[in-house]
Every structure is written in structure tokens, then in C-alpha cells.
Amino acid sequence: MSDTTQVRRVPYFFREENAGLIVKGNFMTLAAKPEIVEKGEWLAHQVVEQYRLLDGMLRIIQETDSKTKLPICNQQSCPTMSAVDTTYTWLDNAKQPRKIPAYQYIGLVQKWISGKMMDRRIFPIDAPIPYLGAPTSGSSSPSTSGASQPMSPSSMMSPQGSQEWLGKSSGFPQSFESDIRNLYRQMFRCYAHLYHAHWLLFYHMSAYKELNTCCIHFINVGRLWDLLSDRDMKPLQPLIDIWLGKSLIPREKPSDMQPAAQSQTKPAGTF
């Protein structure tokens, strides 16, 4: 296979000319924690805000096509929740992974995330949570291969003693850190599907820069605060590399940003 053929097969959304944004500047200013805000509260705010932005992008593919009378993302167009060579599965009530249509997977993710965010045992904050009704189809929770599963309410009770965890001083449960990582992972999967299955729609609507802007903000927060792993981000890595090359997001985490487990002991004045 010739080099020319290989170049032609690079997806449009992985090309530098299509990696533009609707804003200018460095996204660190949106991800950096204000000094006076506790880290758990800041990450809760970030996760809720990121879901609000993602929800706006998902609504575009959930619109009804005037010709087919079906949602743009439907069982025929997207029979699985896929992104290039990756297919995401959902755990059914028997905890078995199932391949389901992307529209159904996304709807279940939205319902699952909204339920988590509206549970004040997990998110003891007051914030508007985007919600979109979704079919249940007997499925219970998303598959989170390579990560701990979302905890049940009974396992989210804080233990007695002086043990520290992310967000403890702000009233968040001990499971909060793993909860938000699971939420963030599912949101990434939605972005991956938007690009790999529906990017041309955003392009023809002249909305691809809006999609890029929401996604780069999401990726930057996820990388800086350890909410996403390299494995999680692989389906969009070529696009992320373009943004890194343009210094729109930092390659390395600033030295004064400590790992989550050490967040309670940061020196004053860092973020």
C-alpha cells in the first residue's frame, strides 16, 4: 500500500486543518483550580460542566432526520457503540457485557450520569444537571473495562476514623474519586463516537469547531486531573496530538499539581 493511500485514509477530523476552535488561548485557564476552592468541589464543578457541554453536542445527533423520521444516530446507522476499532459494551443486569446500538448506549449513559449527579450522597452540590430520558432495555450499568465498577449506594458510606480522601472536607463520599473517573470515562466514549461516526454531520453544519472546543476542554481537564488514562484517550489520540503540538493544552502536568491522593496537603497558592 502506497504512502499516498495511507494519507488519504486519515480521517478528516484527524487533520490539522479541521482541528480549529471557536476560541483562542490556552485551556489551562479553564482547568486550573482557584486557590480558595477545595479540590473535590472543583472537580465536581468540572464534571457537571463537562457533562453540560457534552449534552449539547449529543442533542445534535439525537435530532430526528426529516427524511428518515429517525434520530440521526439510530440502530441502522450505528448498530454498536463504536469508535474506529473500539467497540464499547454495556453491562446487563447479569453483569454480562452486551453490544448495543450507539443511540441506546448514549441514552443509557445520559440517564446513568444524570442519576449519579442528582444523587446528593455522591454530589452534595446544588447545580443544574442536564437530563435526557433514555430507554432502559433491562441494562443496568456501563462496562468499565480496566477500571473499578461504579459503587452501589451501600458501598459509598464514609468509614469511621481519620482516613482522608478526595473531597472529604466538602462532604463527598469516599468513592467520589472513582465515581468521577467512571463518569468521565463514559463521557469520553460519547465524544469518541461523535467524532468517528458523526463528524461529517458537524462539518456540514459548520459546527465542528464547536465540537472541537468542547472536546479539547474536556480532554484538558481529564489529563490534568487524572480522570482519563492514555488507554481511554486512544480513539482520539491523533487529534489530541495536534492540539498538544499547537500548545493548546500542556504536554506535562504542571509540577505543582499533585496526585489526587495528596490533594489535601498542597501548599497554599497552587492549583
C-alpha positions as CSV (number, residue, x, y, z in Angstrom):
1,M,0.0,0.0,0.0
2,S,1.4,3.4,-1.0
3,D,2.1,6.3,1.3
4,T,-0.4,8.3,-0.7
5,T,-3.2,5.8,0.0
6,Q,-2.3,5.9,3.7
7,V,-2.6,9.7,3.8
8,R,-5.9,9.6,2.1
9,R,-7.3,7.3,4.8
10,V,-6.5,9.7,7.6
11,P,-10.0,10.7,8.9
12,Y,-10.9,14.3,8.3
13,F,-11.2,15.0,12.0
14,F,-7.6,13.9,12.5
15,R,-6.3,16.5,10.1
16,E,-4.8,19.8,11.3
17,E,-6.9,21.9,9.0
18,N,-10.0,20.6,10.8
19,A,-8.7,20.9,14.4
20,G,-9.7,24.5,14.8
21,L,-11.6,26.0,17.7
22,I,-14.1,28.8,18.3
23,V,-11.9,30.4,20.9
24,K,-8.3,31.4,21.2
25,G,-5.9,30.9,24.1
26,N,-4.7,28.2,26.5
27,F,-7.3,26.0,28.1
28,M,-5.3,25.8,31.3
29,T,-7.1,28.9,32.5
30,L,-10.4,26.9,32.5
31,A,-9.0,23.9,34.2
32,A,-6.8,25.4,36.9
33,K,-8.4,25.3,40.4
34,P,-8.9,28.6,42.2
35,E,-6.8,28.7,45.3
36,I,-9.7,29.1,47.7
37,V,-11.7,26.1,46.2
38,E,-11.4,22.6,47.7
39,K,-10.3,20.1,45.1
40,G,-13.3,17.8,45.4
41,E,-15.6,20.8,44.9
42,W,-13.6,21.9,41.9
43,L,-13.7,18.5,40.2
44,A,-17.4,18.1,40.9
45,H,-17.9,21.5,39.2
46,Q,-15.8,20.5,36.3
47,V,-17.5,17.1,35.8
48,V,-21.0,18.7,35.9
49,E,-19.9,21.5,33.4
50,Q,-18.3,19.0,31.1
51,Y,-21.5,16.9,31.0
52,R,-23.5,20.1,30.2
53,L,-21.3,20.8,27.2
54,L,-21.3,17.2,26.0
55,D,-25.1,17.0,26.4
56,G,-25.4,19.9,23.9
57,M,-23.3,18.0,21.4
58,L,-25.3,14.8,21.8
59,R,-28.6,16.6,21.3
60,I,-27.4,17.2,17.7
61,I,-27.2,13.5,16.8
62,Q,-30.5,12.8,18.7
63,E,-32.4,15.2,16.5
64,T,-34.9,13.5,14.1
65,D,-33.9,13.3,10.5
66,S,-36.5,14.9,8.3
67,K,-36.1,12.3,5.6
68,T,-35.9,9.0,7.6
69,K,-38.0,10.2,10.6
70,L,-35.5,8.5,12.8
71,P,-32.9,10.1,15.1
72,I,-29.7,10.8,13.2
73,C,-27.9,8.3,15.4
74,N,-30.1,5.2,15.2
75,Q,-29.9,1.4,15.2
76,Q,-29.3,1.2,11.4
77,S,-26.6,3.9,11.2
78,C,-24.8,2.9,14.4
79,P,-25.6,-0.7,15.4
80,T,-22.9,-0.6,18.0
81,M,-21.2,2.0,20.2
82,S,-18.0,2.2,18.3
83,A,-15.0,4.4,17.7
84,V,-12.7,3.2,14.9
85,D,-11.6,-0.3,16.0
86,T,-13.0,0.0,19.5
87,T,-16.5,-1.2,20.4
88,Y,-17.9,-0.3,23.9
89,T,-20.2,-2.6,25.7
90,W,-22.8,-2.2,28.4
91,L,-23.3,-4.5,31.4
92,D,-26.7,-6.0,31.6
93,N,-28.5,-7.0,34.8
94,A,-26.5,-10.2,34.9
95,K,-23.2,-8.1,34.7
96,Q,-22.5,-9.5,31.2
97,P,-21.1,-7.2,28.6
98,R,-23.5,-6.6,25.7
99,K,-23.1,-4.8,22.4
100,I,-26.0,-2.5,21.9
101,P,-26.8,0.3,19.4
102,A,-25.0,3.5,19.9
103,Y,-28.1,5.6,20.4
104,Q,-29.2,3.2,23.1
105,Y,-25.8,3.2,24.8
106,I,-25.6,7.0,24.8
107,G,-29.1,7.3,26.2
108,L,-28.3,4.9,29.0
109,V,-25.1,6.8,29.7
110,Q,-27.0,10.1,30.0
111,K,-29.6,8.5,32.3
112,W,-26.8,6.9,34.4
113,I,-24.7,10.1,34.7
114,S,-27.7,12.2,35.5
115,G,-28.8,9.8,38.2
116,K,-25.3,9.9,39.7
117,M,-25.1,13.7,39.6
118,M,-28.6,14.1,41.1
119,D,-27.8,11.7,44.0
120,R,-26.7,14.1,46.8
121,R,-24.9,11.3,48.5
122,I,-22.4,11.4,45.6
123,F,-22.7,15.0,44.5
124,P,-23.7,17.1,47.6
125,I,-23.8,20.2,45.5
126,D,-26.5,22.4,44.0
127,A,-26.1,22.6,40.2
128,P,-28.4,22.2,37.2
129,I,-27.9,18.7,35.8
130,P,-28.7,18.1,32.1
131,Y,-31.0,15.2,31.7
132,L,-32.3,13.4,28.7
133,G,-34.7,10.5,29.0
134,A,-33.4,7.2,27.8
135,P,-34.6,3.7,27.1
136,T,-33.9,1.2,29.9
137,S,-33.9,-2.1,27.9
138,G,-33.1,-4.0,31.0
139,S,-29.5,-2.8,31.1
140,S,-28.0,-1.7,34.3
141,S,-24.6,0.0,34.1
142,P,-21.8,0.8,31.6
143,S,-18.9,-1.6,31.2
144,T,-15.7,0.0,32.6
145,S,-13.1,-2.4,31.4
146,G,-9.8,-2.0,33.2
147,A,-11.3,0.1,36.0
148,S,-13.3,-0.4,39.1
149,Q,-17.1,-0.5,38.7
150,P,-19.3,2.3,39.9
151,M,-20.2,1.6,43.6
152,S,-23.6,0.9,44.9
153,P,-25.1,3.4,47.5
154,S,-24.4,0.9,50.3
155,S,-20.7,1.0,49.5
156,M,-20.5,4.8,49.4
157,M,-20.9,5.3,53.1
158,S,-17.9,7.0,54.7
159,P,-15.9,4.8,57.1
160,Q,-15.2,5.9,60.6
161,G,-11.8,7.2,61.6
162,S,-9.4,9.8,60.3
163,Q,-8.8,8.4,56.8
164,E,-8.6,11.0,54.1
165,W,-9.9,11.0,50.6
166,L,-10.7,13.4,47.8
167,G,-13.5,15.8,48.7
168,K,-13.9,14.5,52.3
169,S,-13.8,18.0,53.8
170,S,-16.6,19.1,51.3
171,G,-18.9,16.2,52.2
172,F,-18.1,13.9,49.2
173,P,-18.1,10.1,49.8
174,Q,-15.0,8.0,49.9
175,S,-15.9,6.6,46.5
176,F,-16.0,10.1,44.9
177,E,-12.7,9.8,43.1
178,S,-13.6,6.5,41.4
179,D,-17.1,7.7,40.7
180,I,-16.0,10.8,38.8
181,R,-13.4,8.8,36.9
182,N,-16.1,6.4,35.7
183,L,-18.4,9.3,34.8
184,Y,-15.6,10.9,32.8
185,R,-14.7,7.7,31.0
186,Q,-18.2,7.3,29.8
187,M,-18.3,10.9,28.6
188,F,-15.1,10.3,26.6
189,R,-16.7,7.3,24.9
190,C,-19.5,9.6,23.8
191,Y,-17.1,12.1,22.3
192,A,-15.2,9.3,20.6
193,H,-18.4,8.1,18.9
194,L,-19.4,11.6,17.9
195,Y,-16.1,12.0,16.0
196,H,-15.8,8.6,14.5
197,A,-19.4,8.2,13.5
198,H,-20.9,11.7,13.1
199,W,-18.1,14.2,12.5
200,L,-19.2,14.9,8.9
201,L,-22.6,16.0,10.2
202,F,-20.9,18.6,12.4
203,Y,-18.8,19.6,9.5
204,H,-21.7,20.2,7.2
205,M,-23.5,22.1,9.9
206,S,-20.4,24.3,10.4
207,A,-20.4,23.1,14.0
208,Y,-17.2,21.0,14.0
209,K,-15.2,23.8,15.7
210,E,-17.8,23.9,18.5
211,L,-17.4,20.1,18.9
212,N,-13.6,20.6,18.9
213,T,-13.8,23.3,21.5
214,C,-16.0,21.3,23.9
215,C,-13.7,18.2,23.4
216,I,-10.4,19.9,23.9
217,H,-11.7,21.5,27.2
218,F,-12.9,18.0,28.3
219,I,-9.6,16.4,27.4
220,N,-7.5,19.0,29.1
221,V,-9.4,18.7,32.4
222,G,-9.3,14.9,32.1
223,R,-5.5,14.8,31.5
224,L,-4.6,17.4,34.2
225,W,-6.7,15.9,36.9
226,D,-6.0,12.2,36.1
227,L,-9.6,11.5,35.1
228,L,-8.6,9.8,31.9
229,S,-5.8,7.3,31.1
230,D,-3.8,7.0,27.9
231,R,-5.7,3.9,27.1
232,D,-9.0,5.8,27.5
233,M,-7.9,8.5,25.1
234,K,-6.5,6.3,22.4
235,P,-9.5,6.6,20.0
236,L,-8.9,10.4,19.7
237,Q,-5.1,10.4,20.2
238,P,-4.2,11.8,16.8
239,L,-6.5,14.8,17.4
240,I,-5.1,15.3,20.9
241,D,-1.6,15.2,19.4
242,I,-2.4,18.0,17.1
243,W,-3.6,20.2,20.0
244,L,-0.6,19.3,22.0
245,G,1.6,20.2,19.1
246,K,0.0,23.6,18.9
247,S,0.5,24.1,22.7
248,L,-3.3,24.5,23.2
249,I,-3.1,22.0,26.0
250,P,0.1,21.2,28.1
251,R,2.1,18.1,27.4
252,E,3.1,17.7,31.0
253,K,1.1,18.4,34.2
254,P,2.4,21.5,36.0
255,S,4.8,20.4,38.8
256,D,2.6,22.0,41.5
257,M,-0.5,19.8,40.6
258,Q,-0.2,16.9,43.0
259,P,-1.9,13.5,42.5
260,A,-5.5,13.2,43.8
261,A,-4.5,11.3,46.9
262,Q,-2.3,14.2,48.0
263,S,-4.7,16.9,47.2
264,Q,-5.4,17.8,50.8
265,T,-1.8,18.7,51.6
266,K,-1.0,21.1,48.8
267,P,0.9,24.3,49.7
268,A,-1.1,27.4,49.6
269,G,-1.1,29.3,46.3
270,T,-1.0,26.2,44.0
271,F,-3.9,24.9,41.8
